[in-house]
Amino acid sequence: MNFFKALLRPDREELESKDKAVISAAANLLQIGEFQLLQLAYRAWHGRDLPEAMVDKLFAAYMLKDQIPPWARHYARTIIADAEQGRIDDRDPTYHRYDSDYQASVPGGRLRFGLAVTALIFAVGGGLVLAELSVGSPAGLLPPYLDENTLKPPEKNFSWGRSDTLTQGRAGAMP
């Protein structure tokens, strides 16, 4: 029955545990996971990284038993207060020290972007030039490139498929 309660009211757990809601809100402000916030809080409180031996214990206490250490609550409240005063930059690398794939910018990103734009300009421009050169007397400036001779109707005996062009003797016969 807990599954259906969670489907009907997904925020029920956060409403029941106000401390967990504070941790979640602070993690959302920093754009990191809740456990990463706990790691940052431990480092801020104790001055060193969370020991490997405590990782599983802290994770089980937080996720399964909803036990939140006082240093984590304090750190989360500090983050929320700083965010309200506009002193938090969620892109600051100090908040992402435990993200394995976090990078503030892509290495060589401007150069790659410039090369991609240049290649795109040459591809589109070259395509337009080739299309213009492939048509003798174009009917218009932009695609589709149709030749003026293709658009002119034939001058003699052109049938639009109307019934008045059929001869009297073959009215019922199929061509």
N, C-alpha and C positions, 0 to 999 in steps of 0.2 A: 504494500500500500504506500510505502514511502516514495516509490517511483512515481506514482500518479500524483502525489502531493507535490513532488518536485516539478512535474510537468505543469501542474496548475498554478503553482506559485514558486517560480525559480528563485526569487529573492528571499524566501522564507528563512533560510539559514542565516543570511546576513542580518535580517531583522531580529532574529533571536540572539545573535552574538554581536553586540555592539562593538566589542573590541576587534573582532574579525573584520567588521565593516570599515573600521578606521584603517586597518592594515591594507585592505583591498583598495580603499580610496587613495591612500598614499602611493601604493604601487601603480595605480592608474595614472596619477599625476606625473609620475616619473617615467611612465611607459615601460615598466619592467614587471616581472612576475612577483607574486607575493613572497615566494621563498627567497628570491633575490633580494627583496627588501629586508627580509630577516637576516640575510648574510651581511648586508650593508649596516643594519642596525647593530649587529654583533661587533662588527669592525669599529663602528663609531663609539660604542660603549666600552669595549675592551681594548681597543687599540691594536688588534691583530685579527687575522682571518679566522673564521670558524674552523676549529679542528675537525679533521675527517671523522674522528670517533664520535663527534657530537652531531654530525649531519643527519644520520638516520634517526637518532633520538629526537632531535628538534623537529624534523619533518613529521614523524609519527605523532608527536605531542601536538603539533599545530594542525595538521590535516585531519587526524583521526579523533583526537580528544578535545579539539578547540582550546588548547592551552596556549596562551600567548605570554611570553616572558615580559616583565615590566620594561626592560630596555628596548624591546621591539615596539611596545605601545608608546613609549616616550619618543622614540625616533619617528614613528609614523605621525604623531601629533605635531612634532617639530616640522616635518615636511609639509603637512597641511597648513600650518600657520605661516610658514615661509612662502608657500604658494599663494596664500590669500594676500600677502603683502607684495607679491610679484618678484620674489627673490629666487625663484626656482627656474632653472633652464633644464628641461627634460633631455636636452641633447648633450649635456655636460658629461664627458667621459667618466667622471668619478662615479656617476650613478650606474654606469654600464660596465663596471670592471669585471663582473661575473658573466657578462654576455660573451659567449665564445665567438660569435660572428658579428659583433657590433663594430661598425666603422662610421666615423663621422662623415666621411666623404669617400667617394670611389677613387681609388688611385688612378691618376691620369684621366679623370672623368671629363674635364674640359677638352682635352685633346681628342679623346674618343668621340665626344659629341660633335666637335668641329669636323672631324673626318667623316662622320656619318652624314652630317648636313651637306658637306661638299659632295660626297658620293651621290646623295639623293638629288642634288641640284644638277649634277652632270647626267644622271640617268634620265631624269624628266626632261631636261633641256635637250639632251641628245636625241631622245625619242621624238620630241616635237620637231627638231631639225630634220631627222630622217623621214618623218611622215610628210613634212613639207616638200622635201626633195623627191619623194616617190610619186608625187602627183604632178602631172604636167601643168594643168591650169586649174587650180583649186577653186571650188565654189565658195569657200569661206575660210576664215582665219583659223578657227579651232576645229578639233575633231568632231564628227567623223569627216575625214578627208575624202570628199567626193569630187570627181572630175566634172567640169561644166558639161562636157559632152555626154556624160552618163545621165545627167539630170534633164537634158533636152529630149522631148518626145520625138519619135520618128516622124518625118514630114509627110509620108504618104501611107494611106490605107492602114491607119492604126485603129484597132478594135479595142474598146474598153470592156468587152464581154457583155454588151447589152443585147437584148433580144432583137432590137430593130436592125442590127447589122446582119442578121441571118437572112439567107435567100428564101423565097417563098416555097420552093420545092423541097427544101430540106428542114422544114420547121420541126418535124418530129424526130428527125434522125440525130443521133449523138455523134459528135466528131471523133 
